[in-house]
């Protein structure tokens, strides 16, 4: 019963997440209809920006989906979605420049990114097993397991928190790259800002969800121990 009643605390995060996802989809769709005057496609932009920063060893690959773009530092590859790979829209170029921003962060050993990469393994494990271990500890009345579950979920929260400066910084780098290397007009840059700002809301929503779930976990633990 406590499990279900505690879910009320995450309702604001769920509402915000739905709003953020709707905003990024709507904004990206809108500016995907605006062809950039630079003449670049997403793939061409990524290759140009990477090569200009001495990152010719970084591969570029297409990946299925919409807005599934990401940089894989372990494989050293930028993966561009079907919505950006051959797309020359303002929205697509903004997303691609953002991913290249992550590559440059790696090159410069940007501290928040280094920290995030270090937290990834335990955060992934915590995301999959923290609640299982937590409730297993509650069911068997083993406080140590309860604390392990909470500790693992703390890693998930830490990952979400450190992701924010990484993503915000990548967006700032994207705007600088588009302005200095492509000489993108202020009008197009303004559109890119709107796309990246909408995307940032999804990271904020994810962080809020993680923090509120941690609070929820602590509430369950406290009340179960009373």
C-alpha positions as CSV (number, residue, x, y, z in Angstrom):
1,X,0.0,0.0,0.0
2,X,2.9,2.3,0.9
3,X,4.4,1.7,-2.5
4,X,1.3,2.9,-4.4
5,X,0.5,5.9,-2.1
6,X,4.1,7.1,-2.4
7,X,3.7,7.3,-6.2
8,X,1.8,10.5,-5.7
9,X,5.0,12.3,-5.1
10,X,6.3,11.7,-8.6
11,X,3.1,13.0,-10.4
12,X,4.6,16.5,-10.9
13,X,7.6,14.9,-12.6
14,X,5.5,12.7,-14.8
15,X,3.4,15.8,-15.9
16,X,6.5,17.8,-16.6
17,X,8.1,14.9,-18.5
18,X,5.0,14.6,-20.8
19,X,5.1,18.4,-21.3
20,X,8.8,18.4,-22.1
21,X,8.6,15.5,-24.6
22,X,5.7,17.2,-26.3
23,X,7.6,20.5,-26.5
24,X,10.7,18.9,-28.0
25,X,8.8,16.9,-30.5
26,X,6.7,19.9,-31.6
27,X,9.7,22.3,-31.8
28,X,11.9,19.9,-33.7
29,X,9.1,19.1,-36.1
30,X,8.4,22.8,-36.7
31,X,12.0,23.7,-37.5
32,X,12.6,20.5,-39.4
33,X,10.6,22.2,-42.1
34,X,13.0,25.1,-42.4
35,X,15.9,24.4,-44.7
36,X,19.2,25.9,-43.6
37,X,20.8,28.4,-45.9
38,X,24.2,26.9,-45.1
39,X,23.4,24.0,-47.4
40,X,24.8,21.3,-45.1
41,X,23.2,18.0,-44.2
42,X,23.6,16.6,-40.7
43,X,26.3,14.1,-41.9
44,X,28.2,16.8,-43.7
45,X,28.1,19.2,-40.8
46,X,29.3,16.5,-38.3
47,X,32.2,15.5,-40.6
48,X,33.2,19.2,-41.2
49,X,33.1,20.1,-37.5
50,X,34.9,17.0,-36.3
51,X,37.7,17.4,-38.9
52,X,38.1,21.0,-38.1
53,X,38.8,20.1,-34.5
54,X,41.3,17.3,-35.3
55,X,38.7,14.6,-34.7
56,X,38.8,12.8,-38.0
57,X,39.1,9.5,-36.2
58,X,35.6,9.8,-34.9
59,X,33.2,7.9,-37.1
60,X,29.7,8.9,-38.1
61,X,27.0,6.3,-38.4
62,X,23.3,6.4,-39.2
63,X,21.0,5.0,-36.5
64,X,17.2,4.2,-36.7
65,X,14.7,6.4,-35.1
66,X,13.8,10.1,-34.5
67,X,16.1,12.2,-32.3
68,X,18.0,9.0,-31.3
69,X,21.2,10.9,-32.0
70,X,24.1,10.3,-29.5
71,X,27.8,10.2,-29.1
72,X,29.3,6.9,-28.0
73,X,32.7,7.7,-26.3
74,X,33.6,4.1,-25.9
75,X,33.1,3.3,-29.6
76,X,34.3,6.8,-30.6
77,X,31.3,7.3,-33.0
78,X,28.7,9.9,-33.5
79,X,25.4,8.2,-34.3
80,X,22.9,10.3,-36.2
81,X,19.2,9.5,-36.4
82,X,17.1,9.2,-39.6
83,X,15.7,12.6,-38.7
84,X,19.2,14.3,-39.0
85,X,21.6,12.2,-41.0
86,X,20.7,13.4,-44.5
87,X,18.6,16.3,-43.2
88,X,19.6,19.9,-44.0
89,X,17.0,21.6,-41.7
90,X,17.9,24.1,-39.1
91,X,16.6,21.7,-36.4
92,X,18.7,18.8,-37.7
93,X,21.9,20.9,-37.8
94,X,21.3,22.1,-34.2
95,X,21.0,18.6,-32.9
96,X,24.1,17.4,-34.9
97,X,26.2,20.4,-33.6
98,X,25.1,19.5,-30.1
99,X,26.4,15.9,-30.5
100,X,29.7,17.2,-31.9
101,X,29.8,19.4,-28.8
102,X,29.9,16.2,-26.7
103,X,32.9,15.0,-28.8
104,X,34.8,18.2,-28.1
105,X,34.0,17.9,-24.4
106,X,35.7,14.5,-24.5
107,X,38.6,15.9,-26.4
108,X,39.1,18.7,-23.8
109,X,38.3,16.4,-20.9
110,X,35.5,18.6,-19.7
111,X,35.2,17.7,-16.1
112,X,31.4,17.1,-15.8
113,X,31.6,14.8,-18.7
114,X,34.5,12.9,-17.3
115,X,32.6,12.5,-14.0
116,X,29.4,11.4,-15.8
117,X,31.3,8.7,-17.8
118,X,32.8,7.5,-14.5
119,X,29.4,7.2,-12.9
120,X,27.8,5.4,-15.9
121,X,28.5,1.7,-14.9
122,X,27.1,2.0,-11.4
123,X,24.2,4.2,-12.5
124,X,23.2,1.7,-15.1
125,X,23.3,-1.1,-12.5
126,X,21.4,1.1,-10.1
127,X,18.8,1.9,-12.6
128,X,18.1,-1.8,-13.2
129,X,18.5,-3.3,-9.7
130,X,18.2,-0.6,-7.0
131,X,14.4,-0.9,-6.5
132,X,14.6,-4.7,-6.6
133,X,17.3,-4.8,-3.9
134,X,15.5,-2.1,-1.9
135,X,12.2,-4.1,-1.8
136,X,13.9,-7.4,-1.3
137,X,15.5,-5.8,1.8
138,X,12.1,-4.5,3.0
139,X,10.5,-7.9,2.4
140,X,13.2,-9.8,4.3
141,X,13.6,-7.1,6.9
142,X,17.3,-6.7,6.1
143,X,18.1,-3.0,6.7
144,X,21.5,-3.4,5.0
145,X,19.9,-4.4,1.7
146,X,17.5,-1.4,2.0
147,X,20.5,0.9,2.3
148,X,22.3,-0.7,-0.6
149,X,19.2,-0.1,-2.8
150,X,19.1,3.5,-1.7
151,X,22.9,3.9,-2.3
152,X,22.6,2.4,-5.8
153,X,19.7,4.8,-6.6
154,X,21.8,7.7,-5.4
155,X,24.2,6.9,-8.2
156,X,21.2,7.2,-10.6
157,X,20.4,10.7,-9.2
158,X,24.1,11.7,-9.3
159,X,24.2,10.7,-13.0
160,X,21.1,12.8,-13.7
161,X,22.4,15.8,-11.9
162,X,25.8,15.8,-13.6
163,X,24.1,15.2,-17.0
164,X,22.6,18.7,-16.8
165,X,25.8,20.8,-17.1
166,X,27.1,18.3,-19.7
167,X,24.0,18.8,-21.9
168,X,23.7,22.6,-21.3
169,X,27.4,23.0,-22.2
170,X,27.1,20.9,-25.3
171,X,24.2,23.2,-26.5
172,X,26.3,26.3,-25.9
173,X,29.1,24.8,-27.8
174,X,26.7,23.9,-30.6
175,X,25.6,27.5,-31.1
176,X,29.2,28.7,-31.1
177,X,30.1,26.0,-33.7
178,X,27.3,27.0,-36.0
179,X,28.0,30.6,-35.7
180,X,31.8,30.5,-36.2
181,X,32.2,27.5,-38.6
182,X,29.1,27.8,-40.7
183,X,28.5,31.5,-40.3
184,X,24.8,30.6,-39.6
185,X,22.6,33.6,-39.6
186,X,21.2,35.0,-36.4
187,X,17.7,34.1,-37.5
188,X,18.6,30.5,-37.9
189,X,20.6,30.5,-34.7
190,X,17.5,31.7,-32.9
191,X,15.6,28.7,-34.3
192,X,18.3,26.4,-33.1
193,X,18.2,27.9,-29.6
194,X,14.5,27.0,-29.4
195,X,15.2,23.4,-30.4
196,X,18.0,23.0,-27.9
197,X,16.0,24.8,-25.2
198,X,13.2,22.4,-25.7
199,X,15.6,19.4,-25.6
200,X,17.0,20.7,-22.3
201,X,13.6,20.5,-20.7
202,X,13.7,16.7,-21.2
203,X,16.9,16.5,-19.2
204,X,15.4,18.6,-16.4
205,X,12.3,16.4,-16.4
206,X,14.5,13.3,-16.1
207,X,16.5,14.8,-13.2
208,X,13.3,15.8,-11.4
209,X,11.9,12.3,-11.8
210,X,15.1,10.8,-10.4
211,X,15.2,13.2,-7.4
212,X,11.5,12.6,-6.5
213,X,11.9,8.9,-6.8
214,X,14.8,9.1,-4.3
215,X,12.6,11.0,-2.0
216,X,9.9,8.4,-2.5
217,X,12.4,5.6,-1.7
218,X,13.4,7.4,1.5
219,X,9.8,7.9,2.5
220,X,9.0,4.2,2.1
221,X,12.1,3.2,4.0
222,X,11.3,5.5,6.9
223,X,7.7,4.5,7.2
224,X,8.5,0.8,6.9
225,X,11.0,1.2,9.7
226,X,8.5,2.9,12.0
